[in-house]
Amino acid sequence: MDVPIILKLLLSLVCIIIINRVSRNLFLSLFIGAIVFSLWSGQGVVRTAQIIAERSVSASNISLLLIVAMVIVLSGQMAATGMIETMVLGIRSKLSSRNSLAVLPAVIGFLPMPGGALFSAPLLDVFDGTEGIDQQSKTKINYWFRHVWEYAWPLYPGVILACDIAGLDLWVFMTASLFPVVLSVILGYLFLLRPVPKDHHVKDASHSISILPFIPIITVTAVYAAVQIFLPGISSSNRYLPMLFGLATAILTLQRISPLNVSDWKQLIISKKLFISMLIIFMVQIYGAFIEADLNGVPIAQIMTDEMRELGIPMLPLIIIIPFVSGLTMGVSVGFVGASLPVVTALLGMDPSFSYLLAHVVFAYTCGFMGTLLSPLHVCLIVTCGYYKTQLYAALAAIAAPAAIMIAAGYLYSRILLVLL
């Protein structure tokens, strides 16, 4: 009896998860999982190589790789120029202790730095000894609020990759994902921040909140929006060009405001972090290409849709479980997006309606990201607990309830999107 294509795809996902758990190498696990699926589905060695070659030289793949590289460079540039430190000092000097606990990691969260929670963790040490703000409180608040933007912020590779896999414009996904962002802030306040006393303030007249550190972030957003509105032909030819223009403008603007020398730029551009991130994104694209390919003239997505109907498998549990488990076992957003979103979009069938696609992709992303936040492999969780010398299980227990509410509310929100759109 032939194994259904959908089962082969799910088993390739399991393969990715197991290899990643053992090797701690996301690129290797994605590579093996992708090749296993391609060969097992019947593509053959020659056809597999052809698919890899075609996707490697495609304009969309090259553009996506450039975006990821430029995002990482901009993050490092802001750190190297001291912009992030200036931003944080201004905020910390004006807000109450409780509000600062949330705002400081949230500000750092605008930049997609791997392990960025370690960058924001020391900033909360100013509150040592303050009533109600112990190490455990700082751990869970720093970890949660560091990630409140990651559902929608276009500088995160996971968001960019999700839009690419689903074929959605960034601004569309961002707009639809504002609800998870707002809900995340609300739940973080209710479950994590509210128990902290609010009647303590940090005053420092030597610092003020300046617009200067926010200029790179504002520039990216403004240029992206301007190109979309006034030059729609550019985005229609390549959906990544507006973001590329925005990132390039932000990098040049920051260099003009606070120039780095040649040695600094070498460290930013020739870095292991940049190289590894590019490899992972590239491999995710290849994995997606195998799912999008035809098999004997029939799209694999269509084959899987037909198999689901024949087997009577409900789609909703798969859309929840596959991204969540991927996030839980990989601990990185780009990993769960690359491993599970191609499966989710394939389950939606060929040419799903705009509302159907958007509602389910936003919901699947929320489920996957909750798995990522609850993952004991998440780098931000590990470094935060390590810095504050707190236990992983205590931090995970603290965010379990808001994470569950996020998934439940995400489902209801997806139903509302279907009705409204």
Secondary structure, 3 states (H helix, E strand, C coil): CCCCHHHHHHHHHHHHHHHHHHHCCHHHHHHHHHHHHHHHCCCHHHHHHHHHHHHHCCHHHHHHHHHHHHHHHHHHHHHHCCHHHHHHHHHHCCCEHHHHHHHHHHHHCCCCCCCHHHHHHHHHHHHCCCCCCCHHHHHHHHHHHCCCCCCCCCCCHHHHHHHHHHCCCHHHHHHHCHHHHHHHHHHHHHHHHCCCCCCCECCCCCCCCCCHHHHHHHHHHHHHHHHHHHCHHHHHHCCCHHHHHHHHHHHHHHHHHCCCCHHHHHHHHCCHHHHHHHHHHHHHHHHHHHHHCEECCEEHHHHHHHHHHHHCCCHHHHHHHHHHHHHHHHCCHHHHHHHHHHHHHHHCCCCCCHHHHHHHHHHHHHHHHHHHHCCCCCHHHHHHHHHHCCCHHHHHHHHHHHHHHHHHHHHHHHHHHHHHC
